[in-house]
Amino acid sequence: MTKNWKLSRRKFLIGFGTVTGGIAVGIPFLLPYLRRQAFQFLSQGGPPSGNIDGDPQLWFEFTNQNLLHINVTKVEMGQGAHTALGQLAAEELEVPWENVRVFQAGTLLGPTDSFGTGGSSSVSGLFIPLRQLAANYRFMLTEAAQEHLNSTVILKNGVFADTNGNELTLNEASLLEREWIAPETDATLKSKKTFKIIGKSVPRLDIESKLTAKPMYSYDMKSSKNRTYYGAVARPPVVGAEMQDVDTNQAKNLESIISIVLQDNFVGVVAEDRETALDAIRAIKINWKLPKLIENDDIDLLLDPDSNKAVELKRVGDSSSSLQNSNAISAEYSTPLAATVPLEPQSSLAELGDDGIMYVRTPTQFPNQTTAAVAEAIGFDENKVDVTPTYLGGGFGRRQIAESAREAAILAIESGLPVHIGWTRSDEFLFDRFRPPTKHKLRGSINSNGTIEAYEHRQSSGDVLFSQLPAIAGSIAGSDFGATRGIDIIYNIPNLKLYAHRAKLPIETSAWRGLGLLANTFANESFVDELAFHANQDPLQFRLDHLSGETGTLVRNALLHVAKMSNWNELQQSTKEGSGMGIACCVDYGTIVAQVVQVEINRDTISVPKVWSVMDSGLVVNPNGAKNQVEGNIIWGLGSALKEEITFNKGIPSAKNFGDYQLLTIDESPEIFVELLPSDRPPQGVGEPAIGPIPAALANAIFAATGKRIRKLPLTI
Amino acid sequence: MEINVNDKRFSLQDSDQNRKLLWILRDKLGLIGTRYGCGAGYCGACTVHINGQATRSCVTPINSLPPNAKIVTVEGLTSDGKLHPIQQAFIELQVPQCGWCMSGQMMTATTLLNKSPNPSRTEIRNTMKNNYCRCGCYHRITKAIELAATLKND
């Protein structure tokens, strides 16, 4: 029997189903209860988990040199997923690390993934399923080798050996002609203490290529067989504008224009080079029918934490009476719109193959969604479209759908040529899917023991994930579980209420690194600091006094650890004028983060000399890679805390390039100290949690330094 | 007309005169190591050396190049297959995440190291502050430049 597994596309599923919330439909009087249950489920359960093809030969191939090629479904956007997934598979297949190569699967070839890449879930979600698949394959290969050699074998360094000195490589075993049958019961996974690769900081597989100019990003893609042409697309002056009439006369006469494509509400050109394509688009005259032009106030007024449409997420005890008494305090927090702006603007290469399949190379975190968008745009069946993600020059949630894939495919079909279309930076800003703005109203009271008696958090946010879901899901769930991420309280409080209001904004908002985590943690962890001050207690001790239970113990350990690292007790007492220390923590997708920020204030300038961060994310597959994620999240958190903000004026976002939207720069970056706590728990999320506490820790430090409580991002003195 | 990139001469057409160096390098000469980030000189992803000076190729039209300009791109950092100390240091400290800004970071850093073989933290921060890294690898970039300085001196 010859091996032809690649196209077999059998779908045994290994692992867990995709989280959909499990919410029953049509029981309106149970709705409040169900919504609280759903919130609890999602806030504890984390993101969609691994759900993978159970055919090992789709995932694992061996070369003649006995290298292991792993075809993975998760995309590599700098978070190190390819390397960490390689580590999982290599461990169970007993392949030496230097013999491992990782490749990106497309939607038509190789394994599939019903989810995509996001939610800090690539490694934690596949930790068991991918290892299980590899272990099962190891079992199948071992059986084949034993049968072939007619003796008992041991697998070591990618080679089977028996006691007579006979050897068979994994590759040789994989090529044996036999009926390959998956074991009826799962093969035993390696135990943690025998791990040789998992838990080691092996160098990331993509780093050397990224430093030596290898073509690996979407913007680098060219047709391998034919000359590549370049496309550009006319974009409306504001989102939602409709094309009225189009005059292409001037553009037609430009040299090196190949074709102009006119469709319903779509104008594109194909040219011999990129700059000509853009020139041609600018030369096309279009009358646009403008929608109502959005002003920032239009957005602001829709954010209403007190709305009677707010959904109750959680209720413990009865907070109402305690919050009425004179000892209660209240505060309002807010966070602005922010841009995602990965540094590589999106781009796509589309080429119709001789086999009638539209091949698209594109930077997408969700290849299935992008495939559907392309297929719809060009009238193809989805099984005639292959979307293979490239390496991403940043994702951060923006690459859910790569719009350029659709645009390139339309131009490729219409011109009959391979077309590459690259977005400009201003396209990225003007047509971003922004982080939604939020408002938060918090109330709390302290009892005679100096602990929190009652706590209430009412939050209002634009959509994060609802924009991607069918309307019915939104009306049942009531609140957007992306927007509420991070709102749950980690402290033991006898009377607690959490509410979320979904503000239906007239602009496109969506996933941004960590979703609601940053905004909600900013509000919660700042307000807890306010309560500590109100109770006249040390912010660290106050937090410790409210922690109990299993997770509480983990948070306590992390807080104590970061306090020790940062010399909290001493430095916090230091009375150096204009300097201060702030602490904050969060629990996100099972990962605990505790951070201390040191701030120095000089007139109206806020500078951050040092940040200390502790993370407990269970077993860490690649510690150095995880530390890099924490460092990056700290910079993201600081950028949001100090700089990043988008406003709307006459329908247009306030930035169309970095001149109007400044990212944190190296001279503003702190010295960073990161430690990962050892843990017996399985891997938890790594890519986002450490973004959570930073803005609150900084605001708390500013309060310590100046006595000023700042409740609005970006923080200004 | 011709341009000199990484000590090789390339012929261009007259119509390329008004084109930006970045797109000539990437789309015409296939030197894709020089990256596009903003097209306006803010982010530094497109940084190359022109006669030894760190220059934003995205805002440099071909017709503005000095006569006989020597252009060096990230592809020119490697000689005879040997990685430049800055590349070695960035690998050693596993600096990049997404990596898109890294060519520009290294091209700016090498001009600093050429001028100041043992740069101070302040020099590093001042020189590198116009090279954005959206992933936030600044901590490692700083340390890698310090490491490269020691490799260079060996």
Contacts between the chains, C-beta under 8 A, distances in Angstrom:
chain1	res1	chain2	res2	distance
A	77	B	97	8.0
A	77	B	98	5.7
A	78	B	96	6.9
A	78	B	97	3.2
A	78	B	98	3.3
A	78	B	99	6.5
A	78	B	135	5.2
A	79	B	97	6.9
A	80	B	97	7.7
A	201	B	94	7.9
A	203	B	91	7.2
A	203	B	94	6.3
A	204	B	94	6.0
A	206	B	99	7.1
A	207	B	90	7.8
A	207	B	91	5.9
A	207	B	94	5.9
A	207	B	95	7.7
A	207	B	96	5.7
A	207	B	99	7.4
A	208	B	91	5.7
A	210	B	96	5.0
A	210	B	99	3.2
A	210	B	102	5.8
A	211	B	83	7.9
A	211	B	87	5.0
A	211	B	90	5.3
A	211	B	91	6.1
A	211	B	96	6.8
A	211	B	99	7.4
A	211	B	102	5.8
A	211	B	103	7.9
A	211	B	106	7.1
A	212	B	33	7.6
A	212	B	74	7.7
A	212	B	78	6.3
A	212	B	83	7.2
A	212	B	87	6.6
A	213	B	31	7.3
A	213	B	32	6.6
A	213	B	33	2.6
A	213	B	73	7.6
A	213	B	74	5.0
A	213	B	75	4.9
A	213	B	103	6.6
A	215	B	32	5.1
A	217	B	35	7.9
A	217	B	100	6.6
A	219	B	26	7.8
A	219	B	32	7.6
A	219	B	35	7.3
A	219	B	36	6.2
A	220	B	26	7.9
A	220	B	32	4.3
A	230	B	27	7.2
A	255	B	15	7.3
A	256	B	15	7.8
A	273	B	19	7.5
A	273	B	23	7.1
A	273	B	27	6.1
A	273	B	28	7.4
A	274	B	23	5.6
A	274	B	27	5.7
A	275	B	19	5.6
A	275	B	20	7.1
A	275	B	23	5.7
A	341	B	134	6.7
A	342	B	98	7.0
A	342	B	100	7.6
A	342	B	134	6.0
A	343	B	35	8.0
A	343	B	37	5.2
A	343	B	43	6.6
A	343	B	45	6.2
A	343	B	98	6.9
A	343	B	100	4.6
A	343	B	101	5.3
A	343	B	132	6.5
A	343	B	133	7.4
A	343	B	134	4.3
A	343	B	135	7.8
A	344	B	35	7.0
A	344	B	36	7.8
A	344	B	37	7.3
A	344	B	98	7.1
A	344	B	100	4.2
A	345	B	36	6.9
A	345	B	37	7.5
A	391	B	98	7.7
A	391	B	99	7.5
A	392	B	98	6.2
A	393	B	35	7.4
A	393	B	98	5.1
A	393	B	99	7.2
A	393	B	100	3.2
A	394	B	98	4.4
A	394	B	100	6.4
A	394	B	134	5.2
A	394	B	135	6.4
A	395	B	98	7.6
A	396	B	134	7.7
A	422	B	36	7.3
A	424	B	39	6.0
A	425	B	37	6.9
A	425	B	38	4.3
A	425	B	39	5.6
A	425	B	40	7.0
A	624	B	94	5.7
A	625	B	94	7.4
A	628	B	94	6.6
A	628	B	97	6.1
A	628	B	137	7.0
A	628	B	140	7.0
A	629	B	97	7.7
A	631	B	136	6.4
A	631	B	137	7.0
A	631	B	139	5.0
A	631	B	140	7.0
A	632	B	97	5.8
A	632	B	135	4.9
A	632	B	136	3.8
A	632	B	137	6.5
A	633	B	136	7.2
A	634	B	136	6.9
A	635	B	133	7.8
A	635	B	135	7.9
A	635	B	136	2.7
A	635	B	137	8.0
A	635	B	138	6.2
A	635	B	139	7.9
A	636	B	136	5.7
A	639	B	136	7.6
A	657	B	38	5.5
A	657	B	39	7.7
A	657	B	40	5.1
A	657	B	42	6.3
A	658	B	38	5.3
A	658	B	40	7.4
A	658	B	42	3.8
A	658	B	43	5.6
A	658	B	132	6.8
A	659	B	40	6.9
A	659	B	42	5.9
A	663	B	132	5.1
A	663	B	134	6.3
A	664	B	136	7.3
A	664	B	138	7.8
A	665	B	129	4.6
A	665	B	130	7.3
A	665	B	132	6.9
A	665	B	138	7.7
A	666	B	124	7.6
A	666	B	125	5.5
A	666	B	128	4.7
A	666	B	129	5.4
A	666	B	131	7.3
A	666	B	133	7.6
A	666	B	138	4.3
A	666	B	141	6.4
A	666	B	142	6.6
A	667	B	125	4.0
A	667	B	126	6.4
A	667	B	128	7.7
A	667	B	129	4.2
A	668	B	129	7.9
A	669	B	136	7.8
A	669	B	138	4.1
A	669	B	139	6.5
A	669	B	142	7.8
A	671	B	139	7.2
A	672	B	139	4.7
